[in-house]
Amino acid sequence: MSQTASYLDTQSIFNLIGQHAELSLIFQMVSEWLEARIPDSMVSIMLYSETEQTLNLISGSQHFSNRYIETVSNLKIGPHVGACGAAAFHRKLVICENLAIDPNWVAFHSLIQEENLNACWSMPIINAQGTLYGTFATYYRSPKCPSSTHIKLIAHAASLVALSMDLHAERQQRLALNDKYRSFFTYHPDAIFEHNPAGIILDVNLASKDLTRLNPEQTRGLHFSKFICPNFQAIVQTAFEQALQGNSQHLEIQAKNALGECYWLDLTYLPLQQAQQVVGVFGIARDITERHETEEMLRLLKRSVDANPHGIVLTNASAQHAIEYVNPAFESLTGYKKEEVLGQNCRFLQGPDTDPKTIDKIRNALQEQQEIQITLKNYRKDGSWFWNQLVLGPVFDDKNFCTHFIGIQQDITQQRANSEYIARQQTHDSLTGLINHHTFEEILDTTFHLHHDNHRSLIVMYVDLDGFQPLNQGLGHFIGDQLLIAVANRLRQVIPEEHIISHFSADEFGILLNKCDDLKQVAVLAEQVLKSLSAPFNIHGHKIHISASIGIADDDPQIEKSNELLHHAIHAMSEAKKEGGNTWHWYAFNSTRTPKIDYVLMRHELMVAVEEKQFRLVYQPVIDADSGQLKSVEALIRWQHPQRGSISPAEFIPFAETTGQIVVIGQWVLQQACQDIVDWNKKNGTNLSVAVNLSPLQFKRTSFLHDLQQTLADTQLQPELLKIEVTETMLIAGADRSLEILKAVRDLGIKVSVDDFGTGYSSLSYLRTLPVDEIKLDRSFIEHLPQNEKDGAIVAAIIVMAHQLGLQVVAEGIETQAQAQFLKNYDCDHFQGYHFAHPASLSELKLNYKQIELV
């Protein structure tokens, strides 16, 4: 077919394109045109997405099933993606003569069989600028090779589609541009006037009505001068003529509306050009009456602020909060001139002893854009300081956006000094400078409730000077007062600042220890007070010796009111007096209660045991039930006290749990056990593993996983040779957190064993979810085997269940051959107990132990 004939055949398509017909109709006509010229062809047109690199079918869907259409939706282009995906990728014609054997169609074999498609020729749709619009493809029911005529027809059809898409895109751009212009003109918030060169208004937007008080129809045809006040007619006419010369103009004038009302107007004239010629003028106008009034008000406000007796500073709302204005009173207050501070942050007023907490409150107020009234210590330029009562607040614009902060400053140094003096007289003892007993009792009551809520210990010491009254009477009240002052000073030297000291009466002092968790330190502190007061005092030529009796009381749960704690301390002081004075006595509720000092000493001795390496580890073997070989060991702690000898773990482990010292002890056990097993394996050429028991406190600490990793790194122990033993109670309490921790432990390669299985919650569901490797049968189930049939049934059931869940079973506490035989009969995996070996040092371990023979 000649090009002329082809053109004539497609004239109707060109007509549709020229008439801006819908693209879908044009695509349909092009498809029908080609299908009429290539028998048995089925045309599909796919649209290309440059951002997604995909193709989507937009024409020809009638030839294909829904499944086919869904499959080729969002088809990623690629060098071997069918015919269309490859054509779009290579940007050239792709011919697939036989889809069944074509490598590009391997992924679509089942689909093309269902559709009975056997050939496809695909041409990329590309315009003259090289823009890829999509693909134009023809499908066939039988294998088919195109002729040169076929290729020309497809290329011509693809070019028609590209042309239609080019013209459609251009038209859409023109329409969009026109819409944008019309929207800008119509909906601009400022009034817009279009004038001809003579100044006649040709068109106006909706906003013009607010200025002119006329409808747009009434405004058109009027001269702009109708809306200008007489005093500004000449300046506006000059600006209009300048705009006609191609020069934009901006001015502020007084205008009037159709009602004769005058207002301030911000007016901009812009030349309107067509074909490089000025054919008119655009006027853009905005009512600025309110702004003018605001500016006038600001001038009045500035004069008021300048005259204000308080220092006023204005900063911007940027991160730097740079100063933009200070008034003369600020200069007088601080000694800084305006030129020195503009652009600076106000922090130059702060000094080394300005309270950081106060600064944080100011920062928070700035960040939250909230008003704050606060007093802080500031410094003048000459280095002198003053108490600055600062009122700081945000300044918002009409859109509720914070643009500035304003600070009002007042020097209240003298007022504060007066207030502090009056307040101190009410709360402090005028002789010693210590707080008085009323203030002490108020502080005690507040602290008592706070500590009770947080379950923290609270200690009260009551100090009574021994034999003060005879001294006071014999040497006179003046010497007695000077002695009390000296005693107060010595107490200040001994008692740390965080605690409270009070002068109760002539010879009595109260001490509140509100931050003392170590009770041993209380006893130490009491001894230090006694020692300090026993040193002689030199008072105006008199060498005076004095001692004291100290009562100590702590807030036992039985105490409900703070004054009970004080009364207990006073009672304990009386007991110290009965013991001859110059001593301290700790209040005890009843004779059965363990004395506090015993608790203190035990806690102290545990820490000494860690520091002086009084602890040691022994290891109990875990034996393979079949071979009798040593499979692993369990690390067990022992305490050899230098005076008390061997102390049972049953005595000190529960105590360490209550004090929290178990965390330090547990970490020592973990570190030592890992190091011991590494050394033993190197020496014996084995891969023996070690099990370490964890306490609940150690397991739940946030640093537990880090400590575990650090221990492995420090000792170079292979993770699979370490097993941690946890109890059922630990796992069930906070199960979600336990699951998270155990997963992390298992990810490290460390094994997990459930110790004392069956004695805790015994919830079987957790065995399905928690990542554990092994359960250890508690010795309470073993000790009555094989005689107790119920225990035997429970043990057998647990072993079967554990094996079904893929878990190993260790029986601990085996002491007889009969127990071992019973457990082996039920396929228990590992044995542990005195029947095989007592806990001992690693050097005493054997590689092989008694092997249990089946009966």
Buried (B, 14 or more C-beta within 10 A) or exposed (E): EEEEEBEEBBEEBBEBBEEEBEBEEBBBBBBEBBBEBBEEBBBBBBBBEEEEBBBBBBBBEEBBEEEBBEBBEEBEBBEEBBBBBBBBBEEEBBBBBEBEEBEBBEEBEEBBEEBEBBBBBBBBBBBEEEBBBBBBBBBBEEBBEBEEEBBBBBEBBBBBBBBBBBBBEEEEEEEEEEEEEEEEBEEBEBBBBBBEBEBBBEBBBBBBBBBBBBEBEEBBEBEBEBBBBEEBEEBBBEBBBBBBEEEEBEBEBBBBBBEEEEBBBBBBBBBBEEEEEBEBBBBBBBBBBEEBEEEEEEEEEEEEBEEEEBBBBBBBBEEEBBBEBBBBBBBEBBBBEEEBBEEBBBEBBBEEEBEEEBBEBBEEBBEEBEEBEBBBBBBBBEEEBBBBBBBBBBBEEEEEEEEBBBBBBBBBBEEBEEEEEEEEEEEBBEEBBBBBBEBBBEBBBEBBEEBBEEEBBBBBBBBBBBEBEEBBEEBEEEBBBBBBBBBBEBBBEBBEEEBBBBBBEBBBBBBBBBBBEBBBBBBEBBEBBBEBBEEEBEBEEBEBEBBBBBBBBBBBEEBEEBEBBBBBBBBBBEBBBEEEBBBBBBBBEEEEEEEBBEBBBBBBBBBEBBEEEBBEBBBBBBBBBEEBEBBBBBBBBBBEEEEEEEBEEEEBBEBBBEBEBBBBBBBBBBBBBBBBBBEBBEEEEBEBBBBBBBBBBBBBBEEBBEBBBEBBEEBEBBBEBBBBBBBBEBBBBBBEEBBEBBEBBBEEEBBBBBBBBBBBBEEEEBBEEBBBBBBBBBBEBBBEBBEEEEBBEBBBEBBEBBBEEEBBBBBBBBBBEBBBBBBBBBEBBBBBBEBBBEBBEBEEBEEEBEBBEEE
